[in-house]
């Protein structure tokens, strides 16, 4: 879609029928679009270094192996000819690269509203809300344990913002809903409060199967229609170093068998769960990710799979995770370079270690987000709302991050670098001449409304004007916007029969006990 065409699309987050609803009383946000990154990626490795990391990755898989803590996964890999010793699986380069070659370079995911379809791969870039923090923080209530009402607030923000393209995991964990039925209540709200792509946690068979069925019901799809193309996705994490656990493998295999996308994201912290060197940490991460990919491609050749990077470092004084660091940025760029070498889609994250939405939060998150741009990331988890290394979700931080996301989308627009005679503006420069100004000339008058990025939370006035207007700090402005968005929020329309079918399914599964828990 062209920039001009996208501007004609609506400017808010709900929908009518199968379209994007127009109008926003709170902010004049950018229209819904799937950003396309036009820039060449940053490639910190030369050709020999790419080969060195690749060979190190293959050597890990062949000589050390990966622990697959799931008997079904082990059985598949033994059948494939891998060397199996208990739960340890070793695989050679030829097998791994054959499996990599089966995976698509890009794929689409179509939610219940097909106008919210997204493209995963190529130069496309998708931004996702924060996922999975156990706590929330806002200016009024401070830090507190996540609950269901706060969960729904974040889901509404996810729907409202056009720069958020996909639902991540639970934006905050609603611990007041029992774990056995939490996925049922949470996905019901996601599927009714949003019309964007949703996610399933791979935490046991019941959760994955329930979510797949709920997505099918919400879309009014037959089983064959659901299986015919990607409709949702999951993300699994390896247990670094060198392990894949039982429930995540179980969920991933179930998804792959039905052609639903799986994002495989090792969580490697250099100096703790990975070597202290970035090339060593990246090699370990790639080995864990490619091992999972090989399993899924053996089970269902061509199923949609992406590799994720979550390689950062720890504070060597305290052991605490650090994010948005120079090492994090380089690791993301390096992984992006290798993932392109393998011809796969890439996931990274917008992260920070800050405890409140302050300056540290924004520079660390901006570093993470621009590293995603530089690495040609296709899916950015935690792009809005993340604090305290993923332990806190903040609505103010969500708003502030969306400002950065919109700036990135604007940065991608071709109109900024256009060089037509009209853009070069020679006649206007001649008309204004030396010592003049461009405020009143016709060239400016014709373009001023859309010439530059228009902020949603930044305040560009001078100190005196800002001070006279109450001296409101950025976090306070973001808090006001968050409250106003919730006050005006309208859920996207949903077919009444589909919603009733969904409600009945949730009630039935609750009556059956939901999913088993460890407590």
N, C-alpha and C positions, 0 to 999 in steps of 0.2 A: 504494500500500500504506500502511495506517495505521501510526502509531508502534507501537501495541500489537501489530499483526500482525507487524511487522518484528522485534519483540523475541522473538517465538516462533520466528523463524528461527534457524539455527545461528550459532555464534560463532567459527568458524574457517575456514580457507581451502581445504580440499580438497573433494572431492565424492564421493558414492556414487550411481552411476547418473546421473540428471539432476537431482540435488539438491545442496545445499550441505552439506558434512560438518560435523557438530557436534563441539564439544569442543576445548579448548586447555589444555595443561598449563603453558604459559609465561605467557601474559597472558590476562586476561578482557576481550577486546576487544569492541567493539560489533558487532552483527550486520550481515551483508551487507544493504545497501539502496542505492537510488539516491537521493541527497539531493535534496530540493526546496527551493529558496530562496524563502522566503515574503515577503521584504522588497522594498520598492520600490527600484529601483536608484538609485544616486547619479547625478545628471545635472548636470554642471558647466556645460553649455552651455544657453543659452536658445534659443528657437525660431529667432531670427534668426541666432544663431551656428551652429546646426546647418545651416541653409541656406548660410551662408558657407563652412563646411568642405565641404559637398556640392558647391557650385558650383566651389570651387577644385579639388576632386577631378575633376569632369567636365572642367574646363578643361585640366588636365594630360593627360587622356586624349585630348581633341580637338586641342589645339594643340601638344603636345610628343610624345605617343605613348609606347608601350612597345616595347622591343626584344624580339621573340620569336625566339630563336636556334634555332628548330626549323622546317624547311621545311614539314612537314605542318601544324603549327599556323598558320603564315602562310597556307598555301593555304586552310584552313578559313575564316579571318577575311577573306581576300580574297573568297571565295565569299559570305560574309555581307554584303558591301558595305562593309567597312571600307576606309579609305585606307591603302594599302600602298606603302611605298617601301623596297625591299630587305627588311631585317628589321624596320624600323620600322612599327608599326601604330598608326593613330589611329582612334578610334571616338567617335561622338557620343553625347550623353546619351540620346536616344530609344532607340538600340540597346542601350546598357548597361542601362537601366532595364527594357527588354523582357526581356533575359536574366535580370536579377535577379528579375523577377516569375515566371519559370519555376521557380526554385529553391525547394524545400520549406522551410518554416519549422522543421520538425523531422523526425527520422527515427530508426528503431531500427537497432541493429547486433546480430546474433545469432551468437554463437560456437558451438563444437561442443557446449557445454552450454547449452541454451536458458534455463536458470535464471539464467545470467549475461548475459542480454540487457540492453542499455543503451539509454537514450533520449538522443538528442542534440538539444537544443533546448528551447524554452519556459523553464520555471523549473528544469529539471533541471541538476544539476552533477556532472560526472564528474572524478575525480582519477586521474592517471596517474603512473607511476614516472618517475624521471629517465631521459633518453634521450641516448645518443651521446657521453658523455665518453670521451676516449682514455685517461684515467688513473683509478686508484682510490686511496683512502686509508682506512686504518683504524688504530686505536690500536696494534695489534701490528706491522704491516708498514710503516706510513708511506705515503708516496706512491710509486706504482709504475705501470708501464705495464699497461693492461688485458689480461687473459688469459681463456681460456675457462672455467676453474674459477671465477674471480671473477664472470664473466658469469652462470654458473648460480646462484651464490649470490644475486645480485640478482633473478633470475627467481623463485627460491623465495620471497624476501621479497615480491615482487609478488603471488604467488599467496596467500601466507599472510594478508596483511592485507586485511580486508574493506573498509577505507576506500580501497583502491586498486581501481578499477573496471575499468581497461583497461590492457593492455600498451602502453607507448610504444615507441620505438625500442630498440636494444640499450642496456640500462642501463649497460653499459661496453663499449667496443669490444674484442673479443677478438683482438688483433693477432697472436696465435700461431696463428690459423687463417687460411690463405691467403685473400685477398680474393675469389678466383674461386669458392670454395665456402663462404665464411663464412655467407652467407645461408641455405644449406641446413642447416648444422649448427645455426645459431642458431634458425631457425624450428622445426626438429625439437624442440629442447629447449623452446621456448616452447609448442609445441602439445602436448607430453607432460607437462611440469612444471606447466602452467597449463591452466585451462579457460575463461579469459577472452578477450575480444576481442584480436586481435593486429594488428600493423602491418607494412606493407611499405615498405621504402625505395624511392623512385622514382629509382633509379640505374641506368638501363638496362633494356631490354626483358626480358632474361632474369630478372632479379631479381624484377620485378613479376609476370611470368607464372608463375615457379616458386612464388612465395608464394601466389598465387591458387589454383594447383593443389594445393598442400599443404594449404591451409585447406579446400578442397573434399574432399580425401581424408580428412582428419582428422575431418570431420563426417559422412562417409559419404553425401555428397550427389551427386546427378547434376549434370551441367553446367547443366541447366535450373533445378534447385533452387538452385544457387549463384547464378545470375544473377537469380533472382526477387526477392531481397531482399539488403540489405547484410549481409555476413558478416565483413568486415575493413575496413581503411581505410589511407590513406596521408596523409602530410603533405608538402607541397612548400613550399620557400622561394624567393621571388624573389631575384634578385641585385641588391640595392639599390645605387645608385638605378636604377630604370626598366628592369630586364631580367628576363626569364625564360629559363633556360638549356635546353639541348637535352634532357638525360636526365630532368630533373624533369617537363618538359612531356610527354615521351614516356610516362613512367609514369602521369602524371595522366590523359592521354587514354585509355590502355588501361583504367585503372580505371573512368573515367566511362562508357566504352562498355559495360561489363558491370554498371553500376549500383552500383559500390562507392564508398564515400564518399571524397572528397578534401578535405583541410583545406589552405587556401592561406594561408601565413603569411609576409608580408614581414618581413625582419629589418632594421629601421631604427633605427640609433643616431643620435640627434640630435647634430649637431655633427661627424659623421663621414660617414655614408652618407645623411643626411637633414638638412634645415634645423635650425638650432639651436633654433628655436622649436617648441613642442609642436604648435600648430595646423598649422604647415607640415609637420612630420614625420608627423602623423596623416594629413593630406591625401595626402602621397606614398604612405604605406603603403596607404591605401584604394584609391588609383588602381592600384597594382600588384596588390592582391588582387582587385579587381573586374574587371580585365582578364583575369586567369586564369579567374575565374568565368564571364565572358561566353563565353570560348572553350569551356569544358566544357558550358555550357547550350546553346550552338549545336549542338555535336556530339550531345548526348543530352538533350533538354529534360526537366527534372524530375529529373535525376540528383542524388543527395545531395552537397551542397557546404557547407562552412563557411568563414568568414573567421577568420583568426587575427591577433592583435596581438602584436608583439614590439618595441614602440617603447620604447626607454629612452634614456639619454644616456651620453656618455663623460665621463671625468675630463679636463677641458680642460687640466690640467697635464701629464698623462702620455699621454693618448689611450686609456687603458684603459677597457673597458666598465664601467658602473656599473649596479647593479640594486637594486630595492627602494627607489628614491629617491622623493621627493615627485613629481618629474617623471614617473617611471615609473607611479606610481599614477594621476596625473591623465590621462596618455596612455591608460592602460587604460580608465579611466572614459569618456573622450571617445570612444574607439573603440567601446566597448560601446554608447554612445548612438547613434552613427551606424549600427552594425550592426543595432540594433533598428529604426532608421529604414528600413533596407533589408529588414527582415523575415527575417534569416538567423541561424543558430546562430553562436556566438562561441567561439573558443579563445584562452586566454591562458596564462600560465606562473607557476610558483612558483620564483623566481630569487634569487640573491644573488651578490655578488662575493667573499665571504669564502673564505679558503684552507683553513680547518679548521672543524669544527662548534662554533664558539664563539658568544659573544653577538652579534657582528656578523652571523653566519650566520643566527641565528634572528630578529633584528629585521628584517633585510632580506627574508628569506623570508616572515615573517608579514605585512610590508607588501604583498608581492606577492600573497599568498594572500587577504588581506582586500580588496585591490583587485579581485581576481577575483570575490569575493562582491559587492562594491559595483557592479561593472559587469554583474552577472548573466551571468558567463561560464558556458558550458555544458561546456567541456572544458578542464581545467587540466593542461597538460603540466608535466613536471619537478616535480610536487607533492611528491615525496619523494626525497631523496638528492643534490640538486644542490649543488656547490661550485665555487669559482674561475671564476665566469662560464660554467659548463658544461664545464670541462676536467677536473673531478674528480667521481667518484661515491663516496659514503661510506655504508657500512651504518649507522654510528652516526647520521649525519645523517638517513638514511632513517627510523630508529626515532623520532628526535626530531620529524621532520616529521609522521609519522603521529599523534603526540600532538596536534599542531595541527589536523590534518585531522579527527580524531575530535571535537575541541572545536567545530569549525565545524559538523559534523553535529549535534552535541548542541544547539548554538545555534539550529539551524533547527527543532528540535522544538516543536510547538505546545503541549505540556504545560507548558513553562516559563511561558508567558503566559496560561494558562487562567484564567478568572475565574468558574467555577461557585461556588455557595455553599460547596461543600466546599473549593475552592482558596482562597477568600477567608477561610475559617477563622474567622469571627466568634465562633462558640461556643467555639472553642479559645482565642482571645484573651481572651474573657470568663472562661474557666475559669482560665487562668494568672494573669491580672490583673497589676497593677503589681508590678514588682520580682521576678517569678518567672522561671522558665526553661522551655524547651520540650523539653529532652532527654528527659524521662521521660513526657511526655503521650502519650495514645493516638494522637492525630493524627500525631505524629512517629514513634511506634513502627510505625504501619501503613505508613509511606512511606519510612523512612530508607534502605532498601537501594537504592532507585532514584531517590531525590529529586534527587541531584546527579551531575554528571559524575564518573566514577571514572578517575583517571589510570593510564597504563601505564608511564610513565617519570618523571614528576614526583615529587618527594619533598616532602610537605607537613608533615613533622615540624619541630619547632623545632631550633635549632642544636645544643643539648646532645644531644638524641636522635640527630640525624644524625651528630654527631661520635662518639658512643659506638659507633655501628654501623659505624664505619670511615671516615666522612667521604668517602663516594663521590660524586664529581662527576657531573653529568648525562651527559656523554659516556661515562664509565666504566659507568654503569648501562645506557646504550643499547648499549654493546658487549656486556655480559653477555646482554642480551635477544636481540641478534642471534645470538650463538653458540648460545643455547638453542633458538631457533627453527629454526636449521639442524639441530640435533641431533634434534629431534622431527619434522621435516618429512616429510610423506607426500604423494607425488604424487597428484593426482586420478585417479580411474579413467578408463580409456579403452578403448573397444571394441578387443579384441585383433586382429581382422581389419583394422580401420582403421589401427591402429598398424603392423602388418606391411606393409600397402600403402604407408604413409607411408615406412617404412624402405626398401622396395624402390625407391620413387621417388627418394629421396635418393641411394641407391647408384647408380642409373642416371644421374642428372644429374651426379654426381661423375665417373663414368666418361666422360661426354661432355665433361667439362672445365668444367662450371659456367658462370659468366658471364665475359665478357672483362674484362680489367683493363688499366690503363695501364702496367703494369710486368711 
